[in-house]
Amino acid sequence: MKARIKIHGSCVAMLALLCAACGSGAAPAAKTEALAADGGDLGNAFVDMVDAFKAADKARVGKLLDPQKWHMDGKEASWFALFAKQIQDNHPVGGRRQGDRATLFVVNAQPYYAMMNATHTASGWQFDSPLATGSSFGETPRDCAASPTRFPCGATSAPDTQVSGTVLSQKSDSLSGGASTPNVLFDGLAVRMLDGETKKPKFTRLLLSGTGINPQMVALSGDVGNVKGWLNYPLLMLDVAVDGKSAKLEYFNGASHQNLDVTEGLSIDPNTPNRIRGHLQTDAKDLARFDVAFDLGTASDCVESAYNCGSE
């Protein structure tokens, strides 16, 4: 992959997990849904933003962008023309939404796959940025008939899998939203990592993201690390031990990657095959406060020590 810039079990078991999460004060479960193929209302907002940039319409552009990050005062026609040129060839191709946060998937003819995060407000959708972030891909999809469990085959994100909750930064940092602003996580995927020699499970890798995960991009990714590379922040990676009692945590807040060994605050439900369900609720001093629930499919595996997730 060539980076261009800088992704069901029984009702009884699910009910038990949700009740346990509520009782412990963990993040409440919330459903992440797939947007329509054209992005629905969010796709319409993107088309409106492209037209507004082409027209150099300050009022319309300002209404469609996060006002805390984008200001129209003093902007000349050339500034609008520059952005219009960069975004006019992108086309909505779906997305993900949970509550007031959403990700719009876009693609252009290069092909270049990318994502745009947005928040729904009283005045409508506001994009975090007019520019999409993503990647172009040199790979072709894996033959899943020949290797149905080898990543990316079997890897699923929302709406089949669900992530909900927040990460609250303990550091004052404008990129991470500041110490008082929680970052929302609403999508994710999980992959079983296998030993290169014995092929026995070593751990389960979870990517929990504040950006919707595009399944088309996953299908073109040769390694779960590729997915980590093109997802935007906030991004939480958990390598959960086979026994489910501990995990290695890596958190990217937009400024730096932070690492932590988790031995408390992690709860895993081991009762459903091919799924990993649980929650993380822990306060890491000088790092962040994590309160995240997850229910992810684990039908995809990867040989940890092999290049391209065990393409041998």
RAUR-V651644 format. One record per residue. N is the residue number from 0. RES is the residue in three letters. SS is DSSP state (A for helix, B for strand, O for the rest). PHI is phi in whole degrees, -180 to 180 (none if undefined). D_CENTER is the distance of its C-alpha to the mean C-alpha in Angstrom with 2 decimals. Layout:
n = {N:N}
res = {RES:RES}
ss = {SS:SS}
phi = {PHI:PHI}
d_center = {D_CENTER:D_CENTER}
//
This chain:
n = {0:1:2:3:4:5:6:7:8:9:10:11:12:13:14:15:16:17:18:19:20:21:22:23:24:25:26:27:28:29:30:31:32:33:34:35:36:37:38:39:40:41:42:43:44:45:46:47:48:49:50:51:52:53:54:55:56:57:58:59:60:61:62:63:64:65:66:67:68:69:70:71:72:73:74:75:76:77:78:79:80:81:82:83:84:85:86:87:88:89:90:91:92:93:94:95:96:97:98:99:100:101:102:103:104:105:106:107:108:109:110:111:112:113:114:115:116:117:118:119:120:121:122:123:124:125:126:127:128:129:130:131:132:133:134:135:136:137:138:139:140:141:142:143:144:145:146:147:148:149:150:151:152:153:154:155:156:157:158:159:160:161:162:163:164:165:166:167:168:169:170:171:172:173:174:175:176:177:178:179:180:181:182:183:184:185:186:187:188:189:190:191:192:193:194:195:196:197:198:199:200:201:202:203:204:205:206:207:208:209:210:211:212:213:214:215:216:217:218:219:220:221:222:223:224:225:226:227:228:229:230:231:232:233:234:235:236:237:238:239:240:241:242:243:244:245:246:247:248:249:250:251:252:253:254:255:256:257:258:259:260:261:262:263:264:265:266:267:268:269:270:271:272:273:274:275:276:277:278:279:280:281:282:283:284:285:286:287:288:289:290:291:292:293:294:295:296:297:298:299:300:301:302:303:304:305:306:307:308:309:310:311}
res = {MET:LYS:ALA:ARG:ILE:LYS:ILE:HIS:GLY:SER:CYS:VAL:ALA:MET:LEU:ALA:LEU:LEU:CYS:ALA:ALA:CYS:GLY:SER:GLY:ALA:ALA:PRO:ALA:ALA:LYS:THR:GLU:ALA:LEU:ALA:ALA:ASP:GLY:GLY:ASP:LEU:GLY:ASN:ALA:PHE:VAL:ASP:MET:VAL:ASP:ALA:PHE:LYS:ALA:ALA:ASP:LYS:ALA:ARG:VAL:GLY:LYS:LEU:LEU:ASP:PRO:GLN:LYS:TRP:HIS:MET:ASP:GLY:LYS:GLU:ALA:SER:TRP:PHE:ALA:LEU:PHE:ALA:LYS:GLN:ILE:GLN:ASP:ASN:HIS:PRO:VAL:GLY:GLY:ARG:ARG:GLN:GLY:ASP:ARG:ALA:THR:LEU:PHE:VAL:VAL:ASN:ALA:GLN:PRO:TYR:TYR:ALA:MET:MET:ASN:ALA:THR:HIS:THR:ALA:SER:GLY:TRP:GLN:PHE:ASP:SER:PRO:LEU:ALA:THR:GLY:SER:SER:PHE:GLY:GLU:THR:PRO:ARG:ASP:CYS:ALA:ALA:SER:PRO:THR:ARG:PHE:PRO:CYS:GLY:ALA:THR:SER:ALA:PRO:ASP:THR:GLN:VAL:SER:GLY:THR:VAL:LEU:SER:GLN:LYS:SER:ASP:SER:LEU:SER:GLY:GLY:ALA:SER:THR:PRO:ASN:VAL:LEU:PHE:ASP:GLY:LEU:ALA:VAL:ARG:MET:LEU:ASP:GLY:GLU:THR:LYS:LYS:PRO:LYS:PHE:THR:ARG:LEU:LEU:LEU:SER:GLY:THR:GLY:ILE:ASN:PRO:GLN:MET:VAL:ALA:LEU:SER:GLY:ASP:VAL:GLY:ASN:VAL:LYS:GLY:TRP:LEU:ASN:TYR:PRO:LEU:LEU:MET:LEU:ASP:VAL:ALA:VAL:ASP:GLY:LYS:SER:ALA:LYS:LEU:GLU:TYR:PHE:ASN:GLY:ALA:SER:HIS:GLN:ASN:LEU:ASP:VAL:THR:GLU:GLY:LEU:SER:ILE:ASP:PRO:ASN:THR:PRO:ASN:ARG:ILE:ARG:GLY:HIS:LEU:GLN:THR:ASP:ALA:LYS:ASP:LEU:ALA:ARG:PHE:ASP:VAL:ALA:PHE:ASP:LEU:GLY:THR:ALA:SER:ASP:CYS:VAL:GLU:SER:ALA:TYR:ASN:CYS:GLY:SER:GLU}
ss = {O:B:B:O:O:O:O:O:O:O:A:A:A:A:A:A:A:A:A:A:A:A:A:A:O:O:O:O:O:O:O:O:B:B:O:O:O:O:O:A:A:A:A:A:A:A:A:A:A:A:A:A:A:A:O:O:O:A:A:A:A:A:A:A:B:O:O:O:O:O:O:O:O:O:O:O:A:A:A:A:A:A:A:A:A:A:A:O:O:O:B:B:B:B:B:B:B:B:O:O:B:B:B:B:B:B:B:B:O:O:O:B:B:B:B:B:B:B:B:B:B:O:O:B:B:B:B:O:O:O:O:O:B:B:B:B:O:O:O:O:O:O:O:O:O:O:O:O:O:B:O:O:O:O:O:O:O:O:O:O:O:B:B:B:B:B:B:B:B:O:O:O:O:A:A:A:O:O:O:O:O:B:B:B:B:O:B:B:B:B:B:B:B:B:O:O:O:O:O:O:B:B:B:B:B:B:B:B:B:O:O:O:O:O:A:A:A:A:A:O:O:O:O:A:A:A:A:A:A:A:O:O:O:O:B:B:B:B:B:B:B:O:O:O:O:O:B:B:B:B:B:B:O:O:O:O:B:B:B:B:B:B:O:O:O:B:B:B:B:O:O:O:O:O:B:B:B:B:B:B:B:B:B:B:O:O:O:B:B:B:B:B:B:B:B:B:B:O:O:O:B:B:B:O:O:O:O:O:O:O:O:O}
phi = {none:-108:-70:-101:-134:64:none:none:-105:-72:-65:-65:-64:-64:-63:-62:-66:-64:-65:-63:-65:-64:-68:-91:84:-73:-57:-69:-72:-138:-92:-96:-115:-84:-77:-61:-58:-96:86:59:-62:-69:-63:-63:-64:-65:-60:-64:-66:-60:-62:-67:-66:-62:-87:54:-89:-59:-65:-68:-62:-61:-70:-99:-120:-59:-69:-74:-111:-129:-124:-91:-59:78:-76:-93:-59:-65:-67:-66:-63:-63:-69:-59:-64:-79:-112:-69:-92:-84:-130:-63:-137:107:162:-136:-143:-139:63:-91:-109:-154:-125:-99:-88:-131:-147:-128:-77:-64:-88:-129:-97:-153:-138:-134:-91:-151:-123:-90:-120:-62:-97:116:-75:-128:-80:-62:-154:-76:-98:-86:-118:-179:-154:-104:-128:-101:-82:-112:-59:-65:-77:-75:-69:-83:-140:-66:-107:-76:-52:-90:-60:83:-83:-128:-121:-59:-88:-65:-108:-131:-134:-152:136:-139:-122:-106:-65:-98:-119:-78:-149:-63:-71:-91:98:89:-69:-106:-110:-75:-92:-88:-111:-143:-150:180:-150:-136:-137:-79:-96:-109:-67:-64:-97:-88:64:-83:-60:-105:-169:-113:-94:-111:-108:-114:-128:-90:-122:-60:-99:-81:-62:-65:-72:-62:-61:-98:-94:-80:-151:-61:-64:-62:-62:-58:-70:-99:-76:-84:-81:-77:-139:-114:-112:-119:-102:-89:-61:-56:-80:73:-99:-153:-158:-97:-113:-130:-125:-108:-103:103:-116:-158:-96:-114:-122:-156:-92:-100:-121:-133:88:-108:-127:-121:-91:-92:-91:-118:-61:60:-143:-124:-122:168:-152:-119:-137:-151:-114:-92:-57:64:-123:-167:-106:-105:-145:-134:-104:-147:-147:-124:-75:-126:-83:-107:-132:-149:-80:-57:-90:-101:-68:58:55:73:-84:-67}
d_center = {18.05:19.13:16.69:17.73:15.95:15.81:4.95:20.34:22.72:25.70:25.70:27.77:25.35:22.50:24.94:26.00:22.55:21.87:25.35:24.94:21.82:23.82:26.80:25.19:23.60:20.01:17.18:18.22:16.45:15.01:14.18:11.18:13.06:13.07:14.72:17.95:18.28:19.37:16.71:19.42:20.24:17.23:18.40:21.86:20.90:19.60:22.91:24.80:23.27:24.29:27.75:28.01:27.36:29.93:32.39:31.72:31.54:30.66:30.58:28.19:25.80:25.97:25.21:21.98:20.55:19.63:23.20:22.38:21.09:23.19:26.94:29.26:32.47:34.31:32.02:34.25:34.13:33.25:29.98:28.94:30.22:28.13:24.82:26.15:26.87:23.37:21.58:24.35:23.62:20.01:19.79:17.29:16.26:14.29:10.98:9.43:11.04:11.73:14.90:15.19:11.61:10.24:8.74:11.60:11.67:14.82:17.08:20.52:23.50:23.06:20.67:17.76:14.29:12.11:9.83:11.17:10.09:13.03:14.90:17.69:20.94:24.59:25.19:22.31:18.96:18.43:16.03:14.82:16.41:18.41:17.06:14.08:12.30:11.92:14.37:17.46:18.20:21.54:20.98:22.00:20.44:21.76:24.71:23.33:26.87:28.02:25.20:23.43:21.56:20.89:17.33:15.80:18.21:17.35:13.61:12.01:8.89:9.60:12.37:14.01:11.82:11.09:9.42:11.12:12.52:12.68:13.31:16.55:17.56:21.18:21.77:22.78:20.61:19.99:16.78:15.19:16.68:19.84:21.09:21.43:18.15:15.48:11.81:10.02:7.18:6.86:4.90:5.61:8.52:11.80:14.60:18.16:19.53:23.24:26.16:27.39:30.98:31.11:27.90:27.65:24.38:23.60:20.36:17.12:13.96:10.87:7.40:6.01:3.12:4.73:3.44:4.40:4.96:8.62:11.06:13.61:11.86:11.36:15.03:16.14:14.65:17.51:15.81:12.71:13.19:12.77:9.13:8.78:11.01:9.44:5.95:7.12:8.08:8.01:6.84:8.98:10.58:13.39:16.23:18.14:21.85:23.61:25.46:22.41:24.24:22.43:19.36:18.60:15.85:14.27:12.54:11.79:12.80:13.37:16.88:17.10:15.86:17.44:18.54:20.04:21.80:21.15:24.31:24.35:22.10:20.30:21.32:20.76:22.40:23.98:25.64:23.52:23.58:20.53:18.18:17.06:17.33:17.75:16.79:16.77:19.04:20.48:21.70:21.62:24.43:23.85:20.12:18.13:18.44:15.86:16.00:13.27:14.10:12.61:14.14:12.89:15.05:16.60:18.63:17.42:19.07:19.51:22.66:21.67:24.65:24.72:23.43:20.98:20.25:23.87:25.04:28.58}
//
